[in-house]
């Protein structure tokens, strides 16, 4: 049985959905909010884009700025965190031998971008091997710090790693690297709505996060934060009218990112209502939501570990709202590692459970990752545990 709050989502009640981390899931009021903006856009498209859009985007940036404790003028909207990472990496210039530091737990799409950019400029990618299971965050801090050299120009750090579900000690790492003059690109795909973020205090050069995941905004809603002193060298992936438009009383950063061509901005327009509406679902608002999901993810992980007889892969302080466990069994063959594990299909088709299972080359393992959102319940993890005991015996 899902939780009593599942009534706000439109899931098939017979489906056990434990994969919020992949694409998020919108409550029904968010879907209605987005459709309202889409209807308004189609009612008079020219008026919507030319007259209404600037104020609508400004309102959404203001809501995000308040939520993230940063200046709204340092925010731009992008479609997803991968686009945000691409925007930064493909704007920056490197010299032969410059080093880009990245842990081996990075999201593969973003790692691919790093490799692409490094190859273009002749830079060197330094991969930091972080173990999993892991004893605690200090292991990561020590390994990342020791990998820094005089040639390190940029480091990409996750807030929470996608494959292994670890809450990274990104605050300490950001302070260390930025203090050494190394720019930090924070991949916070699993960030906003999952863990508290104070971007002004954090001090990272660049941050990008998906609003469509843990904030529960519509798909294709994400932001890019660029610290004000870095904005002169960052441009959107699409160069459009803003590249030469007279500045007036705004900045080139604002002109370029606010208009990159015609697109559906309804998801971005919905963000203020999403932030406010989600907070009203529980007493205590967002602080309670984040704590609830954190606690539930730990409960779910502990149930699975106990039933499968495996050790907890990390301490509780390294869990946010997702948790990955290392499964017994053989890895997929190398050529099939990018395909879902057969167990994923068995769980989906035989047990009606949606949860990701895959093999990962580094750190090597066969993994299953659970998510915890307001609509989930302890009973759902117990149902997953029953299925895994049956299939892995």
N, C-alpha and C positions, 0 to 999 in steps of 0.2 A: 504493500500500500504506500502511495506517496504521502507527503505531509499534507496537513490541512490547507497550506498555502498554495498547493498545486492548482487549486481552483482558478487562480489568476493566470495560469498558462493554458495553452490549448492542446496539450499532449493527449495522445490516445491513453486513456486511463489504464489499459492493460500493459502498456509499454514501461519498462524500467529504464529510465533515461539517466545514465550516470556519466554523460559526456558533455557537460556544459562547456568544458574547456576548449573544445574544438572550434565551435562557431557561435557559442552563446545560444540563448533562447529568449524571445521577447514575451513578456506578459501581455495579456489581451489589451490592456489600456494603452500600451506602447504601439501596438499594431494599429489601433484606432487613431492614435495621435498622428502617426506617420501618414495614414490615408487621408486625414484631414488636410495636411500640408500638400499632399499630392493632388487632391481635389482643387485646392486653392491655386496651385501652380497651373493646372490644366484649364481652369476657368478663364484665365487671362495671362498666358505665358509671358508676353512682353512686359506687362506691368509687374508681374511677379519677379522676373529676373532683373529688370532695370530699376524698379522703384522700391520693391519690398526686400529683395535679397540682402542688400548691404546691412540694413538694420537687423534683419533676422539672424544673419551670421554673427553680427556684433553681440546680439543678445545671448546667443549660444556660447560664444567665446567668453563672455562675462560670467556666465554660469559655471563654465569649466574652470575659469581662473579662480573663482571663489572656492570651488571644490578642491582644486589642486594647490591652492595658496601660491599663486603666481600672477604676474601681470598678464591680463588677457591679450595685450598687444604682442606678446611673445608666443602666442599660439596660432597655429594654422590647422585647417582641416584637411585630412587625407582619407583615402578609402580604407586603409588598413595599415597595421604596423609594419608589414613588409614593405609597403610603399614608402612609409616614413624612413625606414632604414636605407632603402635605395636612394631616397632624396638626399640624405646626408652624405652617404658614401660616394655617390656619383657627382656631388657638388665639390667635394674636397679634392685638393691636389696633393700628390705625394712625390717624393723624390726617390731615386734609385737607392735601395737599401733601407728605406724607412720601414719600421715595423708596426704591424697592426696586431694587437693582442686580443685573443678570443679563447674562452674556455671550450673544451670539447663537448659541453652540454648545450651548446648554442642551437637555436632553431635552424634546421638545414637550409631553408630558403634564405635566411639572412647570412648564414655561412657561405652559401653560394655567391651572394653578392660581394662579400669580402674577397673571396677568391678571384672573382671577375675583375674587381677594381684593382686589387693588388697586381694581378697579371698585366693589366693595362699600363700601370705606372712603374712596374718593376719593383714594387714594394714586397716585403717579406711578411707572410702570415705566421705568427707564432702561436701555436695551439698549446694551451695549458691543460694537461691531463689531470682531471679532477676525479677521484674515485667515487664509485657508487656500488654498494652502500658506503656511507660516509659517517665519520664520528661526530662532526660538528662544523660550524661555520669557520672556525679558526683555521681549519685545514685549507679552505678555499682562500682565505686572506693571505696565508703564508705562501701558498703556491703562486697566486697571482702577483703578489709583490715581488717575489723572487724572479719572476719572468720579465719584469720591467728592466729595460736597458736605456742607454743614452739615445738609442735610435727609435724607441717607442714613441709613436706620434698619436696613435688612437687606440683606445680599448673599447670593445663592445661587451657590455655586461647585461645579463638578464635580471629583471626583478625576481621572476620565478621561472625556472627553466621548463621548457615545454616537454622534452622527453622524459626527464627524471623528476619533475615536480618539486624541485628544491627552491625554497626561498633563499635567494642569494644574499650575502651580506653587502648589498650594493651601496648602502650608506657609507660604510667604512671604506670600501674600495673607491668610491667616487671621491671622497675626501682625500685619500692618498694620491690617486692619480692626478686629479685636478691640481692638487698642491704641488705636484712635480711638473706642472705645465703640460700634462698629457690630456688631450681631450677625451671625455667620456661620452660614448653613445649608449644610452640606456634603452635597451629593448624591453619595454614594459608592456608587451603584448598582453601578458597576464599581469596587469597592474591596476589601473583605475577600477574601483569598485571591489577589488580583491584585497588590497592592502592600503593603508593610509599613505598618501603621497603629498609631500610638501616640497614642491619643486624649487621654490626660492631658497629654502634652507638647504636643500640637497646640493645645489650648485653645479649640476652636470651641464655640460655644454649643450647636449642634445637629448631629448626624451621623446619617445613615441609610444603610443598605447592604443589598444582597441577598445572603443566604447561599446562595441557590439558584443563583447564577451561579458565581463563581470558587472559592468554598469547596466547591461540588458537593453542597450539602445538598439535601433534597427541595424541590420547588416550593412556593411560598408561605411560605418561611422567610426572614425579614428581621429586622433590629433597628433600633431607634431609640435613640440616645444623647442624653440631655438633661443638660447640665451641672447640677450640684446647685443652683446659685444661680438657675437658670431654671425649675426644675420646678414652682414654685407657679403658673405661668401657662400650663402646657401640660396639655391634657386629651386623651384619646383621641377619635377620631371618633365612637365609640359610647359614650354615657353610660349606665352600668349601675349595679349595686348598690354598686360601690366609691365612688361619688360621695358617699354618706352613711354608709357603713359605719364603725363606730367604729374609730379609728386603732389603738388598742392600742400595740404596740411598733414599728409600721412607719409608712410615709408615705402621704399621699394619692396621690402619684404611683404608688407600688407597688400600692395597692389598686385604683386605677382601671385601670391598664394590665394587671394580671394577670388580670382577669376582665372581658371585654366581651361575654360571651354564649357559648353552646355552639359550639364549632368543633373541627375536627380539629387537635390540637396535636402530632401525631406527628412532623411535620417539625422542630419546635422541640426535641422530646425527643431527636431523633437527632443534634443538633449536636455534643455531646461526642465521640461515636463517629466522626462525619465528620472532625472536626479531627484526631483521633488516627489514624484509618484512612488518610486521604489522606497524612499525613506518612510512613507506613510504606511507601508505594508506591515511594519513591526514597530512596537514601542522601542524608542531609542534610536531609530533611524539607521543611518549607514554604519555607525559604530557597532550597533547590535548585529546588523547583517553580516559584516565582516567577521565578527567574533563567532557568530552562530555557524557560518560556513567553515571557519577554521576548526572549530570544535567537532563539527560533523565529519569533516575530512579525516581527522585523527581517529574518531570512533570507527569510521568505515575501514580505514587502514588496519586498525588493531583487530577488527573482526576477521579480516582476510588473513592477516599474519597468524593469528591464533588457530584458525581453522586449517590453514595450509601447513602449519608447523614451521614457519620461516621467521627469521629475525626481522625486527623493524629496521628499515634501511637507513633511517636518519632520526635524529632527535626531534621532538615535537616543535621546537623553536624554528625548524627549517621547513615546516609545513604551513601553507597558507590555505587555499581552498581546493587544491588538487594534491593527490598523493600517488606516487608510482611505487609499485613493488616489483621485485625481480622474481619471475616465475621459474619453477624447475622445468627442465625439458631442453630439447635441442633448439639451437638457433635456426632461423630460416637460412637457406643457402644464400650466398652473397648476391647472386643475380635476382633474388626474390625479396631482398630486404626492404624494398620500397613498396611491397605489396602488403595488405593486411594479413596478419597471422590467421591461419585456418580457424584457430580458436575464436577469433573475433566473429566469424560467420556462424560458428556453432552457437555461441552465446546469443547472437541476434536471432537466428532462425529457429533454434530449438527451445531457447528459454525466454525469448522476447526481451533481451537485455542489450542495451546499447552502451558499450564500453570499449575503448580502444585497446588493442593488443598488437604488439609489433616486436621485431628484433632490431637491435641497434648496435652498430659496430664499435662505437667508442663513446662512453664506456660500454664494453661488450655485455650484452644480456638480452634476455627475452622478457619484455616488460608488459605490465598492465597498469593503466592509470585511471583512477577514479576522480570524479569531480563531486563537489558538494555545493548545492545551491538551495535556496529556500524551499523549493518544491520537493527536495529529496528527503528520505527518511532512513532511520536505522534499519528498518525492515528490508529495505531495498538492498542494502549491502549484505544482509544476511542471506537474501535470496541469491545474490551473486556468489557468495561463499559456498552455498549448497551446490550451485551449478559447477563451480570450479573443483570442488571436492569430487564430484561425479566424473568430470572430464579429465582430471589430471591424475587419477588413481592408477 
